[in-house]
Amino acid sequence: MVDYASLVSSGLGKKVATTFGLPRPTTLRRHKAGDSLINGAVLVAAHGDQGPIADRARALLEQAGVLTATQPSTSVAGVVLDLTGIATPADLETARAVLAPALKTLAPTGRIIVATRPPETATDPAQAAARRAVEGIVRSTAKEMRAGGTANTILVEDGADANVDATLRFLLSGRSAYVDAQVFRVGAGTATAPEDWERPLAGKVAVVTGAARGIGASIADVLARDGATVVCVDIPAAGGPLSEVANRIGGSALQLDVTAPDAGAKIVEHANARHGGIDIVVHNAGITRDKLLVNMEADRWGSVLDVNLLSIIRMNEALLGEGGVRDGGHLVLVSSIAGIAGNRGQTNYGASKAGVIGYVEALGRDEALAARGITVNAVAPGFIETEMTAKVPFATREVGRLMNSLSQGGKPVDVAETIGYFSWDANAGVTGNVVRVCGQMMLGA
């Protein structure tokens, strides 16, 4: 069956789309080994004389061999705008003066990144208003961008400027193809840049639950590609495909029901015995048992909460205990757009995924984890093309694909790339974040 994107890319389809003003999805720029950080020059600008993030961006681009532009009217592949120096809403004129002309000449799959300080650390209400307004500017700009372009915000805490490089790299690169209109918070921490940005996870041991197929298998692939040794975890019934994934990436397979009381302890035992420890844990295992709430049975409700949320809390008792995740490690949890916007017939699933967000935000504030240098973040996928979504009725599936600013569904690799980013030691200052991988889906906050 031909999908919408394929149809409007065909000869006749292009004519029909042009005639009726229908959206024509652009092929997104996704990361490939050996790619340039970005496919063209990047405009770097700042408000006033205070531009610490702009300075770091220029140094990063020079190191990566990317040209830096200084004029908004110049044709560029990306824009980095430093608004850390704004004091009042009047200062937001800088955003208009830089972004408006840049949008006219921005190359396909272009990137816009705007950095400022967190509103809650402002010195007065006017400054807080200006900083919060930046998010509105960026989200709206993202909806004006064409040809697969994205726009995102970085909130950099005072004193954390040195930790912003990894986030700039991620957002400029093809790794962030389906991440649009999101807010990244960068705080304190001892960030360590990798020796090779093509293999930022070299020497690390990662655990991925639900790794036998779909998004989980893609996560395992990306982490292994980036240098990690991966422990692939899934239920015994998925033992065949689980072994295939583990063998393909040179990792190990662990058949395990994540809801078992000793699941966390078994993961710790396996990882230590086979690989010498754990640096990264990705809680991806999840199920759906959809039904309208009015007809929802207790076992259908309970099984989803148990797999998607309670099992994570139980496993983390062992994973964050003695012999578990090493200091400086990273936990990444998979939430969902359903946990933000809700979904008809998925009250149990929405509850579990919203619970994941609350759990991550709480652990991101945990002083004991902070003292150990352990980061905790979450991704919330939108419409991702998987075997499950392929079974959705055609009309519903096409609406899901088109209900975002990029006019297409994402791929499992898009979720995996964001999880990989959260797993970098260069992101020691990035914790408590929940990032939607949804192409700026027109649902939710």
N, C-alpha and C positions, 0 to 999 in steps of 0.2 A: 504493500500500500504506500503511495507517494504522500509524504508529509508536506505541510505548507511551505517550509523553507526550500525544499527541493523543487516544488511547483513553480514558485516565483523566481527561481534561478534559471528555469528553462527558457528557451527562446520565446515561445508564446506567452509563458507566464510573466516574463519581464514586461512585455507590452501591456498585458492586462493590469499588472501592478502599477505601472507608470500611468496608464490611462485613468485608473480609479484612485490613485494616491494610496495604494496599499503598502504596508511596510515590507521592506526587502531586507531580511537579516544579512548582516555582514559576517563573513568567515572570521572568527576571532583569532587574534594572535596568541597562540599558546606556546609555552616554553618547550624548546628543543635543545638538547645538549649542543654547546658550541655557539648558540645564538648570541648576538649582541644584546646588551641589557635592554636597549630600545632601538627601534629602527629609524633613527634620525636625531636631529639636534633637540635639545631641551632648553626652553626658556626658563631662566631662573630670575626671580624678582623678589623684592621685599618692600615692606612699608617703612619709609623713613630710613634712618641710618642703622636701625637695629635689625640685623638679619642673620642671627646665628644658625638657623636651619638652612638658609640660603647658602651660607658659607660652607656648611657641611655638604650640601647637595653639589656645589661646584667641585669640591674636592673629590667626592665620590664619582662624579661623572668623568672627571679628568683621569682618575685611576682606571675607570672602565673603558676609557677610550671613546667617550661620547662627547660630541661638540656641545658647547654651551652658547645659547643665544641670549641677547640682552634687549632686543627690541620686540615689543608685542606684535608688531605687524609682520615679523619674519615667519615664514612657513616652518613649523616645528612639529615634532612627534609627541612632545610632552611639555607640560608646564609645572614648575614647582614654585609656589607662591608662599612666602614667609610673612605671615601676619602676626607674629609673636609680639610685635611692637605696638599694636593698636591699643588706644586708650578710650576712645568713645565711638559711638556708631558713625560719626562723621568720617572717621578714618577708613570706613569700609569703601569709600570712593576708590581706594587703591585696588580693591578687588575688581570693581567695574572697569577701571582704566586698564588693567592688565588682561583680564579674562575676555572682555568683549571683543577686542581686536584679535586676540589669539584664537578664539573660536572660529573666526572666519577662514583661517588658513591652517587649522590643525589637521594633521594627516589622519587617514583612516586608522582605526584602533588606537587613537591618541589617548594620552593620559593627562589628567589634571590632578594635582595634589596640592592641597592648601593646608598649611600648618599654623596652629595658634596655640595659646595656652588654655588649660582647662578653665571654664567659666567660674567654677567654684573657688578658684584661688585668686580671683580678681581682687583688686584693692578697693574697688567701689562699685556700686550698682551699674553705672554707665559702662564701665569696662566689662563687667559680666555680661551686659546686654550685647555689647559689640562682639565678644567672643562667642556667645551663643548664636548670634546672627550668622556667623561663618558657616555653621552647619546648614542653615537654611539656604544660604547662597550655593553651597556645594551640592546639596540634594537637588535643588532646582536646576542648576547648571547641568547636572548629570542627565536630566530629562530633556535638555535641549541638545545634547551632543548627538552626533550622527556617526554612521559607519563604524559601529562597534567601539566607540570611545567610552571611557569611564572617568568618573571624578570621585575623589575620596578625601576625607579629612583626617589629619593627624593632630591629636591634642598632646602636646609635649610639656610635661611638668617642668617647673623651674629646676635647673640643675641636672636635667636628664638629656640635654641636647646630644651628648655623646652616644646615646642609645638609639638614636633615630635612624641611623644608616640602614639597618636591615629592613625596616619598614619602607623606607624610600626605595630600596632595591626591589622589594617585593611588588610594590604598587607600580613602579615603572616597567617591570618585566612582564613577560607573557604568563608568568605564574598566576597573576591576578586577573586573568581574562574575564571571569564572570563575577568579580567582586566590584560592586558599583554602589556609590552613595553611602559608603560605610564610614564609621568613625573608629579610628584606632587610637588607643590611649597608650602612651609611652611614658614610663616612670623610671624610678631609680632602680639600680641593679648593676652588677658587674658583667657587662656584655663582652663576649669574646668572639671576635671575628674568626671565621674558619680560614685555614690555609688556602683552601680552594673553594670558591663560591659555587663551582659546579658540583661539589660533594660536601655540602655544609654539615652532613651528619656522619662523616667518616669516623669510624671507631665507636659509634653509638649502638646500643642495643634497644630496640623498640618492641613493644607488645601491642598488637592490634587485635581487638576482639571483633567477631563477625567478619572474619577475613576471607571466607571461602568464595565469595562472589560479590558482584556489584561494587558499591562504593568501598566496602572493606577491602576487596582485592586490589582496587586501584590505590588505596592508601598504602597497602603493603608494597605495591610496585614503586610508588613514588619515594617512599622512605628508603627502600633498597637502592633505587637509582641514585639517591642523594648520599649513599654511603653507609646506611645503617644495616645491621643484622636484625632481621625481623622474626619475632615469635608470632606465628599466625595461629589465632585461637578461634575455634568455632565448635558447634555441637557435633557429637559423634555421627549423627545422620548426614552431616556434610563432610565426612571424613575424606571422601574421594577428591572433590574439588579443592578441599583445604590442602591436601598433600600436593596437588598440582601447583597451587599458588606458591607454597613453601619451596618446592623443588625448583620452580622457575626462577625464584629470586635468591636462592641459596640460603634460605632461612630454615626454621624448624616449625613443625606443626604440633599443636597441642589440642587434642580433642577434649572439649570441656563444656559443661553446661554452666554458664555464668551465674545462674541462680543458685547453684549449689553452695551450701554454707562455707565450704572450704575452697571455693574457686580461687580466691585471692591468694591463699597460701600455696595452692598448687602451681599457680603462675609464677610466684616468687621462687619456689623450689625448682621448677623447670628452667627458668631463665638463669638462675645462679649455677645450676649443675651443667647446663649446656653452653652458656655464653658468658658466665662470670658476673652477671648483674643486670640491672635495668636502668636505663636513662630516660626512656620515653614510654608513656602509656597512652594509647588511643582507645577510649571507650566508645566503640562504634556499634556493638551488637544491639539490635533492637527488633521489635516485632510490631505489627498492627493487628488489631482485632476489632474492625470497625462495625459500628452499629449506632443508630440514634440513641441518645441517652434515655429516652422514654422506654426503650426496649432493652437496655443494657443489663446483662446478667452479672452477678458478682464475680464469677470466675473469669469472664471476658475482661472485666474491669481490672481485676487483681493481677492477671497474668501480664498485662501490658505494663502496669506500674512496677511489677516485680522485675521484669527483664530490663526495661528502659531506664529505671531510676534506682530502685532499691538495691539491685544487684551491684550497681556502681558504688553506692555508699558502703555496702558490706565489703566488697573487694578492696576498696581503698584502705580499710582498716589494716589489711596485710600489706598492700602495695606501698603505703606510706609509712609502714612500720620498719622494724629492724630487718635488714636484708632486702628491703624493697627498693623503691626508686632512690637512686643516689642523689646526694646534694647537688644542686644545680640542674636537676632534671626537669622534665616537662610532662604535664598531664593535659590532654586535649580530649574534650567530650563532644559528641555529636548531638546537637539539638535539632530543631526543625523550625521552619516558618510557621508550622502549626502550633508551636509553643508560643509564638508571638501574636499571630493574627487569629488563631483558632481555625477549625475546619469542621464543617457539618458532618456529623456521624463519627467524629474522631475525638470525642470528649476525653476518653481515657488516654489516647495518644497525645493530645494537646496538653493534658495535665502533666504527663510524664516528661515531655520536652520542655515545658515551662519550668518544671521542677529542676531540670538539668541546668537551666539558666540561673535560677536562684542559688543552686548549689555552687556553681562556678563563681558567681559574684561573691558569695560568702567565703569560699576558699581563697579567692583573690585578695581578700582582706586579712587572711589568717596570718598572724604575726609569726607563728612557729614555722609555717611553710616559707614565709618571706626570709626568716633567719637562715633557712637552709638553701635559699636561692631557688626554690621550686616554683615554677610558674604553672598556672591553671587557666585555661582558656576554652572557648567553645566555638564551634561553627554551626550555623543554622542554615542548612540547604533549602533552596526553593524548589522549583521544578527541575529535576535532574533526570536525564534520559537513562533509564535503567530497564531491566526486564520487567520490573513491577509497573512502571509507567507505560510500557509498551502494551500492557493489557488493559489500560484505561480506554473507555470508548473514544472513538476518533474525535468527535466534536469537543469533548471535555479535554482531551489531550492537547488539541490545537489551541484552545483557549489558555491552557496552562503554559504552553510554549510562548504565546504572544503577549501575555500579561506582564511584561517587564520592559524596561527601557532598551534592552538589547534585542527584543523581538525574537527570542529563541530560548529553547531549553538549555540548561547547562549539561556538562558531562561529568561523570564520576571523578575524572582527573581534576576538575576545577575544585571540588571539595578537598581532594587529596593534596593539592598544591597548597591550599590555605592551612591545612593541618601540618604539612611539612614546614611551612613558615613559622607556625607557633612552636615547632620543635627545635628551632635553631638556638644554639647558645648565644648567638648574636642578639637574641631577643630576651635577654635576662630582665629587661625592664618592662616587658609586655605581659601583664597578667590581669585576670579578671575581665578580659574582653569577651564579647559575644559578637561575632562577625557573621553577617548573612552572606551566603554565597548564592545569590538569587538574581543577578543581573538587574538590580533595583526593581524587584517585584512590586506590582501596584497594590499590594496588600500588606497590612501590618505597619508598624512604626518605622 
